[in-house]
Amino acid sequence: MEVNRIEEFKNFELPLQLNISFHKIYLMLKEYANESSKNHPFHASANIVLKEVEKHPELIHGFSDLSLLKKHEDLINILLEALFPEILTLNEIKAATVPFTFTSFKFTKRFENILENAGDDFELKVRNFEDDQKYIMACTFILANVYNYPIDLKRPFFFDIPNKTLNLIKHYRVAFNGDFMDITPTENAPKITDEDIKNLLDNFDNIEVWKKKFPKDSYIFKGFGIMNLFDVTTDENISAIQNDLLRGDQNLNEDLQKHLAQFYNINDLKVGYSTFDRNSHNLEASISKKSNSLILAKNQDISCANSNYFCEGIIQKVFNDTQPVAISNVEKYGIDSNFNLFYKKLKLENIGSIILLPITVSNNSDLAILEIASPRPYELNSINLNKLKDLKPVFEAAAKRASEEHINALEATIQEHYTSIHPTVKWRFYEAAGQYQKDLLKKKENIKIDNIVFNDVYPLYGQSDIKGSSIARNNAIKQDLTTQLTLAISVLKEACKSEKLPIYNELMFRVNEYLKDVVNGLKAGDEIGILDFLKRDIYPVFNHIKEVNTHLNSLVNTYITRLDDNLQVVYEKRKDYEHSVTLLNDRLAKFIDKKQEDAQKMFPHYFERYKTDGVEYNMYIGQSLTKNKKFDKLYLYNLRLWQLQVMYEMENLANTTRKEMEHDLQVASLILVHSNPLGINFRMDEKQFDVDGAYNIRYEIIKKRIDKAHIKNTNERLTVPGKIAIVYSQEKDAKEYLKYIKYLQSKNQLGKIEKIELEDLQGVSGLRAIRVEVIYQKDYSTKKTITIDELMQEFKA
């Protein structure tokens, strides 16, 4: 008898003394041989087999000498015949085995063929199953069978077995049957108490605790197990392909080609990519470093509008109808297409069959073309093309991400080389560029473009910050994951009522464990891990559950309808949050941009705005920024009053927008006052303005830290919803802003005033603030806001 073993039993450190025994089969035969079963068809044969077995009592009482398997091979085969029917030997992947050692001694013919094809040096070994894990699992096995205390430590086991013929690794999931086993304690086995069990439950990772309670060889195992293997290579490959696409690193093409080769059982399969621009009707080789094209020459573009490169059928189906195409025989395609250029390219690449899968990647419907090719005809065809159906959503997500990365790269290039310049200061850039061109014409040596600096300008800074945005975002993620996991549990619970399958309880346990992790707080990578688990282990089971009855089918469909069509996750609270943030940001940004157009008419000044979780902006005003208009400090005072008025209006806009948001968000407003003029310098490396000089750096430090500041001697933050904080360092600034506040109070726009000292910031001390209450209008409308001219007239009056 062929025995596949890792080591002799004695070399294993386990709490069990392992003995192979057929005692339970012996008992079953005795029942058949009993006179009460004389009419049973197995009665006569059972008597014959019993007599033979009783001649060899070690088969009943157990043995650890593996040589006895060979000695009693014929009799053992007869004992196991009912478990290994000849008619299924080429269908089932099954073996009799000893738990925890995976020593196997009876195989179906299909299993034998798999092992033979794995090579002489192959060792049957479970993936990721270390010695300590084996020991602890054996202990939990004892707790369940001896002490009737089941501990759910079930996990899927996998064998990765090479296929020398296909030169691929095949993946098999293992299911164990433990009906033919008995465990009894020896005299040396410590008695396990309830307190011991509680201690063990809290010490899974402490192997010494387990070994103390379950010493080596302290229990006797007699029997054998049945191990069934199921080929899950396709599922593993799909999961690997999904991970490749989600990861999207520099090894994407190499990894994806390897896993698609395993997916199709084609060792020398090739993968390529190209892109189709619907506007220009050009097919282009992918510009990504991660990929290349099989159907286009390097750096070659093909016009599909006026080219004979493709036949009409390919153009219509792939590029117009966005349908996949399989060319199963390139030679036949060549004859049918009159040996066009596409056929010649395929022949040059030694392609015998090919699949073209078009994927929509952007809002303007540009396409990514996934090219999968084999050197041999008919290996890729219209039938196995359909295997890609389940993978297409992942390809679409990866293609969309690649498209976004490409767009980001384009925008970065534009930002690097074509940074937009504010109209107020554009004249100075023209002067510098003009002088540079003159110097070039004069062929001067060591030419450098002018450093652009604007001195003696007054800064104004403001922000409307969404409060608690990070907490709100994390809570939205937790709520969505909780919903999705709870829905999954409800489906599995109902399935348990219809089918008493242990796997449902095991899956519910794991879903519950993930749910606990979510409730206790998410860590980096948790979300991806949970989604991978659902796709890999839960969704295949759901496909089975749908077939059980209409009620379960309805429950699974309810689960599916709660998932986002594109992301395939529950994305309700996050969508609400993102919609709310986007809506609020867009409203505030568009409002201040529109107001800025009006303010520029008063006096030209530099303005830059940023969207974060809220809106922040910088303004600079002063003589050096303008070429022809004379500056007066009156314009600075006007702009400060305008800023306070606009900040009040933005508060009202944000408050009104709350009614339209699914997720209730509030803003906290801040104005930073700086009395002394400073210089700003256009930094060529960052392509933006920054304050110039070490003395002025203090202003930038305050800007970066002020919104996190606390009121002195308290834990209260300066910025809170419903109030505008005005930060200053000189008393004259406070007096100026109190005049503006009093004016807006007269219009019933601002309310109570607080004068506050702030805690010292790192590198900055002596800051104070005015915090003033915002009185929200009931029927606020942006159409009713006033212009800067109207504001000035009212203020003077």
C-alpha positions in Angstrom: 0.0 0.0 0.0 1.3 3.4 -1.0 1.8 5.6 2.1 2.4 9.3 1.7 3.9 10.6 4.9 6.0 13.5 6.1 7.7 11.8 9.1 7.1 8.8 11.4 4.4 9.4 14.0 7.1 9.4 16.8 8.7 12.4 15.3 5.6 14.5 15.7 5.1 16.5 18.9 1.4 16.3 19.7 -0.7 15.7 22.8 -1.9 12.6 21.0 -0.4 9.1 20.7 -1.4 8.4 17.1 -2.7 4.9 16.3 -4.3 3.8 13.1 -7.4 1.7 13.9 -10.4 0.3 12.0 -12.4 -0.3 15.2 -15.5 1.7 14.1 -15.6 -0.2 10.8 -15.2 -3.4 12.7 -18.2 -2.5 14.9 -20.3 -1.7 11.8 -19.3 -5.1 10.3 -20.4 -6.8 13.5 -23.8 -5.2 13.1 -24.1 -6.6 9.6 -22.9 -10.0 10.7 -25.5 -10.2 13.6 -28.3 -12.7 13.1 -30.7 -9.7 13.3 -29.3 -8.5 10.0 -29.3 -11.9 8.2 -31.4 -10.5 5.4 -29.1 -7.6 4.8 -27.1 -8.0 1.5 -23.8 -7.4 3.5 -24.6 -10.1 6.1 -22.6 -13.0 4.5 -19.6 -10.9 3.4 -19.5 -9.2 6.8 -19.0 -12.5 8.5 -16.2 -13.5 6.1 -14.4 -10.1 6.6 -14.8 -10.2 10.4 -13.1 -13.6 10.7 -10.1 -12.2 8.7 -10.0 -9.0 10.8 -10.1 -10.9 14.1 -7.0 -12.8 13.1 -5.2 -9.5 13.2 -6.3 -7.7 16.4 -3.9 -4.8 15.8 -6.3 -3.6 13.0 -9.0 -3.3 15.7 -7.0 -2.1 18.7 -4.7 0.2 16.7 -1.0 0.4 15.6 1.6 3.0 14.9 3.9 0.9 12.9 3.3 2.1 9.4 4.8 -1.0 7.8 1.6 -2.8 8.9 -0.3 -0.8 6.3 1.7 -2.7 3.6 1.4 -6.0 5.4 -2.4 -5.8 5.6 -2.9 -3.9 2.4 -5.5 -6.3 0.9 -7.6 -6.5 4.0 -7.4 -2.7 4.7 -8.6 -2.1 1.1 -11.6 -4.4 1.7 -12.4 -2.6 5.0 -12.3 0.8 3.2 -14.1 -0.4 0.1 -17.4 1.2 1.0 -15.7 4.5 1.6 -13.8 4.3 -1.7 -16.3 3.0 -4.3 -14.5 1.9 -7.5 -17.0 3.8 -9.6 -15.9 7.1 -8.2 -12.2 6.5 -8.0 -11.5 8.6 -11.1 -13.8 11.4 -10.0 -13.1 11.9 -6.3 -9.9 13.3 -4.8 -9.9 11.3 -1.6 -7.5 9.6 0.9 -7.6 7.9 4.2 -5.4 9.9 6.5 -4.2 10.4 10.1 -5.2 13.9 11.4 -2.6 16.5 12.1 0.2 14.5 10.3 -1.5 14.2 6.9 0.0 10.8 6.6 -2.2 9.2 4.0 -2.5 5.5 3.1 -5.4 5.0 0.8 -6.0 7.1 -2.3 -8.5 7.3 -5.1 -7.0 6.8 -8.5 -7.5 10.5 -9.3 -5.6 11.5 -6.2 -2.8 9.0 -7.1 -2.6 10.5 -10.6 -2.3 14.1 -9.2 0.5 13.0 -6.8 2.3 11.1 -9.6 2.1 14.2 -11.8 3.5 16.4 -9.0 6.9 14.7 -9.3 9.0 12.4 -7.1 10.3 15.3 -4.9 6.9 16.6 -4.0 5.9 16.5 -0.3 2.2 16.7 0.5 2.1 19.6 2.9 -0.7 21.9 4.1 -0.3 25.6 3.3 0.5 27.8 6.3 0.1 25.2 9.0 2.9 25.5 11.5 3.8 23.0 14.3 2.4 25.1 17.1 -0.9 25.6 15.2 -1.1 21.8 14.8 -0.5 21.2 18.5 -3.2 23.8 19.6 -5.7 22.4 17.0 -5.1 18.9 18.4 -5.8 20.3 21.9 -9.1 21.8 20.7 -9.9 18.5 19.1 -9.4 16.8 22.5 -11.6 19.5 24.3 -14.4 18.8 21.9 -14.3 15.0 21.9 -13.2 14.2 25.5 -14.6 17.2 27.5 -17.5 18.1 25.2 -16.3 21.7 24.9 -16.1 22.6 21.2 -13.9 25.5 20.3 -14.4 26.8 16.8 -10.9 26.9 15.4 -12.0 25.7 12.0 -10.1 27.3 9.1 -9.8 26.2 5.5 -6.8 24.0 4.7 -5.2 24.1 1.3 -2.7 21.9 -0.6 -0.7 23.5 -3.4 0.3 20.7 -5.7 2.4 21.2 -8.9 1.2 19.8 -12.2 4.3 18.9 -14.1 2.4 18.4 -17.4 0.9 21.9 -17.4 3.8 23.4 -15.5 1.4 25.0 -13.1 0.5 25.0 -9.4 -2.9 23.6 -8.7 -4.7 24.6 -5.5 -7.0 22.2 -3.5 -9.2 22.9 -0.5 -9.4 20.1 2.0 -12.5 18.8 3.8 -12.0 16.3 6.7 -14.4 13.6 7.9 -13.7 12.6 11.5 -16.4 10.0 12.0 -13.9 7.1 12.4 -11.9 8.4 15.3 -11.8 7.9 19.1 -9.7 9.8 21.7 -9.2 8.7 25.3 -7.0 10.2 28.1 -4.0 8.4 29.5 -3.3 8.2 33.3 -0.9 11.1 32.8 -3.4 13.4 31.3 -4.2 16.4 33.6 -7.9 16.9 34.3 -9.2 20.0 32.5 -11.4 22.2 34.6 -13.7 25.1 33.6 -11.0 27.5 34.9 -8.4 25.8 32.7 -10.6 26.3 29.6 -11.1 30.0 30.4 -7.4 30.4 30.7 -6.8 28.6 27.4 -9.3 30.8 25.7 -7.3 33.8 26.6 -3.9 32.3 25.6 -4.2 31.1 22.1 -0.7 32.4 21.2 1.0 30.9 24.3 1.9 27.4 23.3 3.5 26.7 26.7 0.1 27.1 28.4 -1.5 24.6 26.0 1.4 22.1 26.4 1.1 22.3 30.2 -2.6 21.4 30.1 -2.1 18.9 27.3 1.3 17.3 27.7 2.9 15.4 24.8 1.3 11.9 24.2 -1.1 12.4 27.1 -4.1 11.2 25.1 -4.5 8.2 22.8 -5.9 8.6 19.3 -7.3 5.6 17.5 -8.9 5.6 14.1 -8.4 7.4 10.8 -9.9 10.3 8.9 -11.2 10.8 5.4 -9.7 13.7 3.5 -11.5 15.0 0.4 -9.8 17.5 -1.8 -11.7 20.0 -4.1 -9.9 21.8 -6.9 -10.2 25.5 -6.2 -7.4 26.6 -8.6 -9.8 28.7 -10.6 -11.1 30.5 -7.4 -7.6 31.0 -6.2 -6.5 32.4 -9.5 -9.4 34.7 -9.7 -8.5 36.0 -6.2 -4.9 36.3 -7.2 -5.9 38.2 -10.4 -8.1 40.5 -8.3 -5.3 41.2 -5.9 -2.9 41.9 -8.8 -5.3 44.5 -10.2 -6.1 46.0 -6.8 -2.4 46.2 -5.9 -1.4 47.7 -9.3 2.3 47.8 -8.6 5.3 47.7 -11.1 5.0 43.9 -11.3 1.4 44.0 -12.4 2.0 42.7 -16.0 4.3 39.9 -14.9 2.0 38.8 -12.0 -1.2 39.1 -14.0 0.3 37.1 -16.9 1.3 34.3 -14.5 -2.1 34.1 -12.9 -4.1 34.3 -16.1 -1.8 31.5 -17.4 -2.9 29.4 -14.5 -6.5 30.5 -14.9 -6.5 29.2 -18.5 -4.0 26.3 -18.0 -1.8 27.8 -20.7 1.7 28.0 -19.4 3.0 30.3 -22.2 0.0 32.6 -22.3 0.8 36.2 -23.1 -1.0 39.4 -21.9 -0.9 42.9 -23.3 -2.8 46.2 -23.2 -3.7 49.0 -25.6 -6.0 52.0 -25.3 -8.6 53.3 -27.7 -9.3 57.0 -27.8 -12.9 57.5 -29.0 -12.3 61.1 -29.9 -9.5 60.5 -32.3 -10.5 56.9 -33.1 -6.8 56.0 -32.4 -5.7 52.7 -30.9 -2.5 53.4 -28.9 0.0 51.3 -27.1 -0.4 51.8 -23.3 1.9 54.4 -21.9 2.1 52.6 -18.6 5.5 51.2 -17.6 3.5 48.2 -16.2 2.3 46.9 -19.6 2.8 46.6 -23.3 0.7 45.7 -26.4 0.7 42.4 -28.3 -1.2 43.8 -31.3 0.6 47.0 -31.9 4.2 47.7 -32.7 6.1 49.8 -30.0 5.2 53.5 -30.1 2.7 52.8 -33.0 -0.7 54.3 -33.2 -3.5 52.9 -35.4 -6.3 55.0 -36.7 -9.4 52.8 -36.7 -11.3 55.3 -38.7 -9.3 55.3 -42.0 -7.1 52.2 -41.6 -7.2 48.7 -43.1 -5.3 47.4 -40.1 -8.4 45.7 -38.6 -11.3 44.1 -40.4 -14.8 45.7 -40.2 -15.9 42.9 -37.8 -13.3 43.7 -35.2 -13.8 47.5 -35.5 -17.6 47.2 -35.1 -17.7 44.6 -32.3 -14.7 45.7 -30.2 -14.4 49.5 -30.7 -18.0 50.4 -31.5 -20.1 47.9 -29.6 -17.5 47.4 -26.8 -18.0 43.6 -27.0 -15.2 41.0 -26.4 -13.9 39.0 -29.4 -12.2 35.6 -29.5 -10.1 34.7 -32.6 -9.7 30.9 -32.0 -7.6 30.3 -35.2 -5.4 33.2 -36.4 -4.7 31.4 -39.7 -8.4 31.1 -40.5 -8.8 34.8 -39.5 -6.0 35.6 -42.0 -7.8 33.9 -44.8 -11.1 35.6 -43.9 -9.5 39.0 -43.6 -7.4 38.7 -46.8 -4.3 38.6 -44.6 -4.7 42.1 -43.3 -2.1 44.0 -41.2 -3.6 42.8 -37.9 -3.2 39.2 -39.0 0.4 39.9 -40.0 1.2 41.4 -36.5 -0.4 38.3 -34.8 1.8 36.0 -36.9 4.9 38.0 -36.1 4.1 37.6 -32.4 3.6 33.8 -32.9 0.0 34.1 -31.8 -2.3 31.2 -32.7 -5.5 32.4 -30.8 -6.3 35.6 -29.0 -9.0 37.3 -26.9 -9.6 41.1 -27.1 -11.6 42.4 -24.1 -12.6 46.1 -24.3 -13.1 47.9 -21.0 -14.6 51.4 -20.6 -12.2 53.4 -18.5 -13.5 57.0 -18.3 -16.4 59.3 -18.6 -15.7 60.0 -22.3 -15.9 56.2 -22.9 -12.3 55.7 -23.9 -11.4 52.0 -23.9 -8.7 49.9 -22.5 -8.1 46.7 -24.6 -7.0 43.7 -22.6 -5.1 41.3 -25.0 -4.8 37.6 -24.0 -3.0 35.4 -26.4 -1.8 31.7 -26.9 0.7 30.4 -29.4 -1.7 27.6 -30.4 -5.0 27.8 -32.2 -8.3 27.0 -30.4 -6.7 27.2 -26.9 -8.5 30.6 -26.6 -12.0 30.6 -28.0 -15.6 32.0 -27.6 -16.3 29.4 -24.9 -13.5 30.1 -22.5 -13.8 33.8 -23.2 -16.8 33.6 -20.9 -14.5 32.7 -18.0 -13.6 36.4 -17.9 -17.1 37.4 -17.1 -16.6 37.3 -13.3 -13.3 39.2 -13.7 -14.5 42.0 -15.9 -15.7 44.3 -13.0 -12.2 44.1 -11.4 -10.6 44.8 -14.8 -12.9 47.8 -15.1 -12.0 49.1 -11.6 -8.3 48.7 -12.3 -8.6 50.3 -15.7 -10.5 53.2 -14.2 -7.8 53.6 -11.5 -5.1 53.5 -14.2 -7.0 56.1 -16.2 -7.3 58.3 -13.1 -3.5 57.9 -12.5 -2.9 58.9 -16.1 -5.1 62.0 -15.7 -3.3 62.8 -12.5 0.0 62.5 -14.3 -1.2 64.9 -17.0 -2.4 67.4 -14.4 0.9 67.1 -12.6 2.7 67.8 -15.9 0.4 70.8 -16.5 1.0 72.0 -13.0 4.8 71.6 -13.4 5.0 73.3 -16.8 1.9 75.4 -17.2 1.0 76.6 -13.7 -1.9 79.0 -13.9 -0.9 82.5 -12.7 -3.3 84.9 -11.0 -4.3 87.8 -13.3 -3.3 90.4 -10.7 0.4 89.4 -10.9 0.6 88.1 -14.5 2.2 91.3 -15.7 5.2 90.7 -13.6 5.7 87.3 -15.0 5.4 88.7 -18.5 8.1 91.3 -17.6 10.4 88.5 -16.3 9.8 86.3 -19.4 10.3 89.2 -21.7 13.6 90.1 -20.1 14.7 86.5 -20.3 14.0 86.4 -24.0 15.9 89.6 -24.6 18.9 88.3 -22.8 18.8 85.1 -25.0 18.7 87.2 -28.1 21.7 89.2 -26.9 23.5 85.9 -26.2 24.4 87.0 -22.7 26.3 84.5 -20.5 24.9 82.8 -17.4 21.4 83.9 -18.1 18.9 83.5 -15.2 15.3 84.2 -15.2 14.3 87.0 -12.7 13.3 86.0 -9.2 9.7 87.3 -8.7 9.2 89.0 -5.4 6.5 91.3 -4.2 7.5 93.4 -1.2 5.4 95.3 1.3 2.2 93.4 0.8 -0.4 92.8 3.5 -1.6 89.3 4.0 -5.2 88.2 4.8 -5.9 84.6 5.6 -9.2 82.8 6.2 -10.6 79.3 6.5 -14.0 77.6 6.8 -13.0 74.2 8.2 -15.4 71.2 8.4 -15.3 70.2 12.0 -14.7 66.5 12.9 -14.3 65.4 9.3 -11.8 62.6 10.1 -14.0 61.2 12.8 -17.1 61.4 10.6 -15.3 59.7 7.7 -14.1 56.8 9.9 -17.6 56.4 11.5 -19.1 56.2 8.0 -16.6 53.4 7.0 -17.4 51.5 10.2 -21.2 51.9 9.7 -21.0 50.6 6.1 -18.8 47.6 7.1 -21.1 46.9 10.0 -24.1 46.9 7.8 -22.5 44.6 5.2 -21.3 42.1 7.7 -24.6 42.1 9.6 -26.4 41.4 6.3 -24.1 38.5 5.6 -24.7 37.0 9.0 -28.5 37.3 8.5 -28.2 35.3 5.3 -26.1 32.6 6.9 -28.4 32.4 9.9 -31.4 31.7 7.6 -29.3 29.2 5.6 -28.6 27.3 8.8 -32.4 26.8 9.3 -32.7 25.3 5.9 -29.5 23.3 5.7 -27.7 22.0 8.8 -24.3 22.5 7.3 -21.4 23.2 9.8 -19.7 25.4 7.3 -22.4 28.0 7.8 -21.7 28.2 11.5 -17.9 28.4 10.8 -18.5 31.3 8.3 -20.8 33.1 10.7 -18.1 32.8 13.4 -15.5 34.5 11.1 -17.9 37.2 10.0 -18.7 37.9 13.6 -14.9 38.1 14.4 -14.6 40.7 11.6 -17.6 42.5 13.0 -16.0 42.7 16.4 -12.8 44.1 14.9 -14.9 46.8 13.1 -16.8 47.8 16.3 -13.5 47.9 18.3 -11.9 50.2 15.7 -10.5 49.9 12.2 -6.8 49.6 11.5 -4.9 50.1 8.2 -5.7 47.3 5.8 -8.7 46.0 7.7 -11.3 47.1 5.1 -9.4 45.4 2.2 -9.0 42.3 4.3 -12.7 42.1 5.1 -13.7 42.6 1.5 -11.3 40.0 0.3 -12.7 37.5 2.8 -16.3 38.2 1.6 -15.4 37.7 -2.0 -13.2 34.7 -1.5 -15.2 32.7 1.2 -18.7 34.1 1.5 -19.9 34.9 -2.0 -19.2 31.4 -3.4 -21.4 30.1 -0.6 -24.1 32.6 -1.3 -24.2 31.3 -4.9 -25.1 27.9 -3.4 -27.6 29.3 -0.9 -29.5 31.1 -3.7 -30.3 27.7 -5.1 -31.7 26.2 -1.8 -35.1 27.9 -1.8 -36.8 31.1 -2.9 -36.7 32.7 0.6 -32.9 32.4 0.7 -32.6 33.5 -2.9 -34.6 36.6 -1.9 -32.3 37.3 1.1 -29.1 37.0 -1.0 -30.6 39.3 -3.6 -31.5 41.8 -0.8 -27.8 41.7 0.3 -26.6 42.2 -3.3 -29.0 45.2 -3.9 -27.4 46.9 -0.9 -24.0 46.8 -2.6 -22.7 49.7 -4.7 -22.8 48.7 -8.4 -19.3 49.8 -9.1 -17.4 49.1 -5.8 -19.4 45.9 -4.8 -19.5 47.0 -1.1 -22.1 48.7 1.1 -21.2 52.3 0.4 -24.2 54.1 1.9 -22.8 56.2 4.8 -19.6 56.9 3.0 -21.5 58.1 0.0 -23.6 60.3 2.2 -20.5 61.6 3.8 -18.6 62.2 0.5 -21.7 63.8 -1.1 -22.0 66.0 1.9 -18.4 67.1 1.9 -18.4 67.6 -1.8 -21.6 69.6 -1.7 -20.4 71.8 1.1 -16.9 72.3 -0.4 -18.3 73.1 -3.8 -20.9 75.6 -2.5 -18.3 77.4 -0.4 -15.6 77.5 -3.1 -18.0 78.7 -5.8 -19.4 81.3 -3.5 -16.0 82.9 -2.5 -14.8 82.6 -6.1 -17.8 84.6 -7.3 -17.3 87.1 -4.4 -13.7 87.5 -5.4 -14.6 88.7 -8.8 -16.4 91.6 -7.2 -13.6 92.3 -4.7 -11.0 92.5 -7.4 -12.9 95.5 -8.9 -12.2 97.5 -5.7 -8.4 97.0 -5.9 -6.4 94.2 -7.6 -5.0 91.8 -5.1 -3.6 88.3 -5.2 -6.0 85.5 -4.2 -5.5 81.7 -4.0 -8.0 79.2 -2.6 -7.6 75.5 -1.6 -10.2 72.8 -1.0 -9.4 70.5 1.9 -12.1 69.4 4.3 -13.5 72.8 3.9 -12.1 75.9 2.2 -9.0 78.0 3.0 -7.6 81.0 1.1 -4.8 83.5 1.1 -5.0 87.1 -0.1 -2.2 89.7 -0.5 -2.7 93.4 -1.2 -0.2 96.1 -1.7 1.4 98.6 -4.2 4.0 96.1 -5.5 1.3 93.8 -6.8 -0.1 96.4 -9.3 1.5 98.1 -12.2 -0.6 101.1 -12.8 -3.0 101.6 -9.8 -2.0 103.5 -6.7 -2.4 101.7 -3.4 -3.8 103.2 -0.2 -4.3 101.5 3.1 -8.0 102.3 2.8 -8.2 99.4 0.3 -6.7 97.1 3.0 -9.4 98.1 5.5 -12.1 97.6 2.9 -10.8 94.2 2.1 -10.7 93.2 5.8 -14.3 94.3 6.2 -15.2 92.5 3.0 -13.5 89.3 4.3 -15.5 89.4 7.6 -18.8 90.0 5.7 -18.0 87.2 3.3 -17.0 84.9 6.2 -20.4 85.6 7.8 -22.2 84.8 4.5 -20.2 81.6 4.1 -21.3 80.6 7.6 -24.9 81.1 6.6 -24.4 79.3 3.3 -22.9 76.3 5.2 -25.7 76.4 7.7 -28.4 76.5 5.0 -26.6 73.6 3.1 -27.0 71.4 6.1 -30.6 70.9 5.2 -29.6 69.3 1.9 -26.8 67.1 3.2 -27.3 63.4 4.1 -24.5 63.8 6.6 -24.8 66.8 9.0 -21.6 68.8 8.7 -20.7 72.2 10.3 -17.9 74.6 9.6 -15.8 76.6 12.0 -14.5 79.9 10.6 -11.2 81.7 11.3 -9.5 84.9 10.2 -5.8 85.6 10.8 -4.9 89.3 11.1 -1.3 90.4 10.3 -0.6 94.1 10.6 2.9 94.4 9.2 3.6 94.1 5.5 5.7 91.3 4.3 7.3 90.0 1.1 6.1 87.1 -1.0 8.4 85.2 -3.4 7.4 82.9 -6.3 9.3 79.7 -5.6 10.3 78.1 -8.9 10.7 74.6 -7.4 7.1 74.6 -5.9 5.6 76.9 -8.6 3.7 78.9 -5.9 4.1 82.0 -3.8 5.5 81.8 -0.3 6.4 84.4 2.3 9.9 85.8 1.8 12.5 86.2 4.6 13.1 84.5 8.0 11.2 87.2 9.9 8.0 86.6 7.9 8.2 82.8 8.4 6.4 83.4 11.7 3.2 84.3 9.8 3.3 80.9 7.9 3.9 79.0 11.2 0.9 80.7 12.8 -1.3 79.8 9.7 -0.4 76.1 9.9 -1.0 75.8 13.6 -3.6 78.3 14.6 -6.8 76.2 13.9 -5.6 73.6 16.4 -5.0 76.2 19.1 -6.7 76.0 22.5 -7.9 78.8 24.7 -5.3 79.5 27.4 -5.5 77.2 30.4 -8.4 75.2 28.9 -8.9 72.2 26.6 -11.3 74.2 24.5 -10.4 74.6 20.8 -10.4 78.1 19.5 -12.4 77.3 16.4 -16.0 76.1 17.0 -19.1 75.9 14.8 -21.4 79.0 15.0 -18.6 81.4 15.8 -16.0 83.3 13.8 -12.5 83.5 15.4 -10.3 86.5 14.6 -6.7 86.0 15.6 -4.4 88.9 16.2 -1.3 89.9 18.0 -1.6 93.7 18.3 -4.3 95.6 20.2 -4.8 98.1 17.3 -6.0 95.2 15.1 -8.5 94.2 17.7 -9.9 97.8 17.8 -10.2 97.8 14.1 -12.1 94.6 13.9 -14.3 95.5 16.8 -15.5 98.4 14.7 -16.4 96.0 11.8 -18.1 93.6 14.2 -20.1 96.4 15.8 -21.3 97.4 12.3 -22.4 93.8 11.4 -24.0 93.6 14.9 -26.1 96.6 13.9 -27.3 94.5 10.9 -28.2 91.6 13.3 -25.6 89.4 11.6 -23.1 89.0 14.5 -23.9 88.5 18.2 -21.9 88.1 21.4 -18.2 88.8 21.6 -15.5 86.9 23.5 -12.0 88.2 23.9 -9.6 85.3 24.4 -6.0 84.6 25.1 -4.5 81.7 23.3 -2.1 79.1 24.5 1.4 79.4 23.2 2.1 77.5 20.0 5.5 76.0 19.1 7.6 79.0 18.2 4.8 81.5 18.7 3.5 83.2 21.8 1.3 86.2 22.7 -1.6 85.5 20.3 -5.1 86.7 21.2 -8.4 86.3 19.5 -11.9 87.8 19.2 -14.6 85.1 18.9 -17.9 86.4 17.8 -21.3 84.6 17.5 -22.9 84.2 14.1 -26.6 85.0 13.9 -27.9 82.7 11.2 -30.6 84.0 8.9 -33.7 81.8 8.6 -34.3 82.5 4.9 -30.7 83.0 3.7 -30.1 83.2 0.0 -26.8 83.9 -1.8 -28.8 86.1 -4.2 -29.5 88.5 -1.3 -25.8 89.2 -0.4 -24.4 92.6 -1.0 -21.6 93.8 -3.2 -18.4 95.3 -1.8 -19.5 98.8 -3.1 -22.8 98.5 -1.2 -20.9 97.3 1.9 -18.6 100.3 1.8 -21.4 102.8 1.4 -23.4 101.3 4.3 -20.2 101.3 6.5 -19.5 104.9 5.8 -23.1 105.9 6.4 
